[in-house]
Amino acid sequence: MELLPYDCFAHILSFTSPQDLCRSSLVSSILQSMADSDAVWENFLPSNYHQIVSRFVTSSLSCSSKKQLFSMLCDPRPIDDGNKIFSIEKRSGKICYLLSARQLSIAWGNSPLYWSWKPIRGSRFEEAAELRTISWLEIKGSINSGMLSPNTLYGAYLKVKIADRAYGLDVLPSEVSVEVGKHKSQGTVCIRSCRKTDTKCSFRFEDEEWSEIELGSFYTHSNEEVRMCLKEVKGVHLKGGLIVDGLEIRPKHLEKASAYGP
């Protein structure tokens, strides 16, 4: 294959994954030269990466190559005045987003009687939303599928923490859903304080405090609004102590490799 024209071989390499490309560079110095070329790594960058970089909170990135730019974009970075966090997955180059709690639609979220906004240890944002007390719990988020990698199965995950004073959250299951056009995935989860050893827990802990609740999944094949929701509106009892940090959208194969990370 090393006898192939440079542009032909570079085109072939563009159909691999970033992970496979790095492995192929170990075969020979010629392959390494091809695998490091901008022509190849350009294919693994988001098509609108120039526009994405312009939205970074920090100054624009200074990179000597497209491979270096890819590596830098793998590190989660705040964008849009710090209200979102953007990254690409190192193995595949797929786009990941973390939307802050401020980017979500929380029922009565602006009323200090029901919710408080404050800095929370371990949060990726300047502030998170803590539920004081409410009977109608409803948290919604949305994103245009055109902002994500095309032809990819994504999952939506609500990033939460359960306060020590939490109450009423596990009286009734909460409904979760993800809706795109006429397609909708839905289910129920039981929100309660639990540890990693609790196999009955409805959501997965990232560490000793933060956890994630999977709202559902969807497939990106056109520019459509993706609507994600967690709600418990059937009970009339009061509930409190749920702390919401944000909503992460990432490819489903990243089940154990959250871009959120500490």
C-alpha positions in Angstrom: 0.0 0.0 0.0 3.0 2.3 0.5 3.3 2.3 -3.4 0.0 4.0 -3.7 -0.1 7.7 -4.6 0.0 9.9 -1.5 -3.4 11.4 -2.0 -5.0 8.0 -2.7 -3.6 6.5 0.5 -4.5 9.6 2.5 -8.1 9.1 1.2 -8.1 5.5 2.4 -6.8 6.4 5.8 -9.7 9.0 6.2 -12.1 6.0 6.3 -10.5 4.6 9.5 -11.0 6.0 13.0 -8.6 8.3 14.9 -7.7 5.4 17.1 -6.8 3.1 14.1 -5.0 5.9 12.4 -2.6 6.3 15.4 -2.0 2.6 15.4 -1.2 2.5 11.7 1.5 5.2 12.2 3.5 2.7 14.2 3.9 0.4 11.2 6.6 2.4 9.3 8.0 5.9 9.0 6.2 6.4 5.6 2.9 5.5 7.2 3.5 7.8 10.1 4.1 10.7 7.7 0.9 10.0 5.9 -1.0 9.4 9.2 0.1 12.7 10.6 -0.9 14.8 7.5 -3.4 17.6 7.7 -5.3 16.1 4.8 -6.1 13.0 6.8 -6.9 14.6 10.2 -9.1 17.2 8.5 -11.6 14.4 7.9 -11.8 13.6 11.7 -12.6 17.2 12.7 -16.2 18.5 12.9 -17.1 20.1 9.5 -17.8 23.4 11.3 -14.8 23.4 13.6 -13.9 27.0 12.7 -17.3 28.2 14.0 -17.0 26.0 17.1 -13.6 27.3 18.0 -14.9 30.9 17.6 -17.4 30.1 20.4 -14.8 29.1 23.0 -14.7 31.2 26.2 -10.9 31.3 26.1 -8.8 32.7 23.3 -8.6 30.9 20.0 -6.5 27.8 19.8 -2.9 27.9 18.5 -2.1 24.7 16.7 0.6 23.7 14.3 -1.3 20.8 12.7 -4.8 19.4 12.3 -3.7 16.4 14.4 -2.8 18.8 17.3 -6.1 20.6 16.9 -8.0 17.3 17.1 -6.1 16.4 20.3 -7.0 19.8 21.9 -10.6 19.5 21.0 -10.8 16.2 22.8 -10.4 18.2 26.1 -13.8 19.5 27.2 -13.9 23.2 26.8 -16.6 25.8 27.8 -18.3 27.6 24.9 -21.1 30.2 24.5 -20.2 32.3 27.5 -19.6 29.2 29.6 -23.2 27.8 29.3 -22.1 24.7 27.4 -19.1 22.4 27.2 -17.9 21.0 23.9 -15.6 18.1 23.2 -15.0 15.4 20.6 -14.5 11.8 21.5 -10.9 10.7 21.1 -11.5 7.3 19.6 -14.1 8.3 17.0 -14.1 12.1 16.7 -17.8 12.2 17.5 -19.1 15.4 19.0 -20.2 15.7 22.6 -22.0 18.5 24.4 -22.8 19.2 28.0 -25.5 21.8 28.5 -25.5 23.7 31.8 -28.6 23.8 34.1 -29.1 27.4 32.9 -29.6 26.1 29.4 -32.4 23.8 30.5 -36.1 24.6 31.0 -36.8 23.9 34.6 -40.4 24.4 35.8 -40.5 27.3 38.2 -36.7 27.3 38.0 -36.5 31.1 38.4 -38.5 31.2 41.6 -36.3 31.2 44.7 -39.2 29.6 46.6 -38.7 26.4 44.6 -35.2 26.4 43.3 -31.9 27.9 44.3 -28.9 28.7 42.0 -25.5 28.5 43.5 -21.9 27.2 43.0 -21.7 23.5 43.8 -18.4 21.7 44.5 -17.5 19.5 41.5 -19.8 21.3 39.1 -18.4 22.1 35.6 -20.3 25.4 35.6 -20.4 28.5 37.7 -23.7 27.5 39.3 -26.1 24.6 39.5 -29.8 24.4 40.4 -30.9 22.9 43.7 -34.5 21.9 44.3 -35.8 23.4 47.5 -39.3 22.0 47.5 -41.9 21.4 44.8 -44.7 19.0 43.8 -44.3 19.5 40.0 -40.9 18.3 38.9 -40.2 18.9 35.3 -36.8 19.5 33.6 -36.5 19.8 29.8 -33.6 20.3 27.5 -33.2 20.6 23.7 -30.6 20.6 21.0 -30.6 20.6 17.2 -29.3 17.3 15.9 -27.4 19.3 13.2 -25.0 20.4 16.0 -24.0 16.7 16.5 -22.2 14.1 14.5 -24.4 12.8 11.6 -25.6 9.2 11.4 -24.8 8.5 15.1 -26.7 6.9 18.0 -26.7 9.4 20.9 -27.7 9.2 24.5 -29.0 12.0 26.8 -27.8 12.0 30.4 -29.0 14.4 33.2 -26.1 15.2 35.5 -27.4 15.3 39.1 -26.4 15.1 42.8 -28.6 14.1 45.6 -28.4 16.4 48.7 -28.3 14.9 52.2 -31.6 16.5 53.0 -33.3 15.0 49.9 -36.9 13.8 50.4 -39.9 12.7 48.3 -37.9 12.0 45.2 -38.4 8.2 45.3 -42.1 8.2 46.3 -43.1 7.8 42.6 -40.9 6.9 39.6 -40.0 9.8 37.4 -40.7 9.7 33.7 -37.9 10.2 31.2 -38.1 10.7 27.4 -36.2 11.8 24.3 -38.3 12.9 21.3 -37.2 13.7 17.7 -39.9 14.4 15.2 -42.4 11.5 15.5 -39.9 9.2 17.2 -39.9 9.0 21.0 -38.0 6.9 23.5 -39.4 6.9 27.1 -39.2 5.1 30.4 -39.1 5.6 34.1 -36.4 5.9 36.8 -36.5 5.9 40.5 -34.4 8.7 41.9 -32.9 8.0 45.3 -29.7 8.3 47.2 -27.6 5.2 46.5 -24.1 4.0 46.3 -22.2 2.2 43.6 -22.8 -1.2 45.3 -26.6 -0.7 45.1 -27.5 -2.7 42.0 -31.1 -1.5 42.2 -30.2 2.1 41.6 -31.8 3.6 38.5 -28.8 5.7 37.5 -25.1 5.4 37.3 -22.6 7.2 39.7 -19.7 9.0 38.1 -18.0 9.3 41.5 -19.1 9.4 45.1 -21.4 12.4 44.6 -22.3 13.1 41.0 -24.5 10.7 39.0 -26.2 10.6 35.7 -29.8 9.7 34.7 -30.2 8.4 31.2 -33.2 10.1 29.6 -33.2 8.1 26.4 -31.5 7.8 23.0 -31.9 9.1 19.4 -30.2 8.8 16.0 -28.9 11.8 14.1 -29.9 11.7 10.4 -31.3 15.2 9.7 -31.5 18.6 11.3 -34.3 18.2 13.8 -34.9 19.5 17.3 -34.2 16.9 20.0 -36.4 17.3 23.1 -35.3 15.6 26.3 -37.3 15.5 29.6 -37.4 14.2 33.1 -40.6 14.8 35.1 -42.7 13.6 38.0 -46.0 15.5 37.9 -48.5 12.8 38.9 -47.8 13.0 42.6 -49.0 15.8 44.8 -46.4 15.2 47.5 -43.5 17.6 48.0 -39.9 16.7 47.0 -36.6 18.3 47.3 -32.8 17.9 47.4 -32.2 17.2 43.7 -29.2 19.2 42.4 -29.0 19.6 38.6 -25.6 20.4 37.0 -26.5 19.9 33.3 -27.5 17.6 30.5 -24.9 15.6 28.5 -25.4 14.4 25.0 -22.8 11.9 23.8 -22.6 8.8 21.5 -24.1 5.7 23.1 -20.9 3.7 22.7 -19.3 6.1 25.3 -21.3 4.4 28.1 -18.2 4.2 30.2 -16.3 7.1 28.9 -18.3 10.2 29.7 -17.0 13.4 28.2 -18.3 15.1 31.4 -15.6 13.6 33.7 -14.1 15.4 36.7 
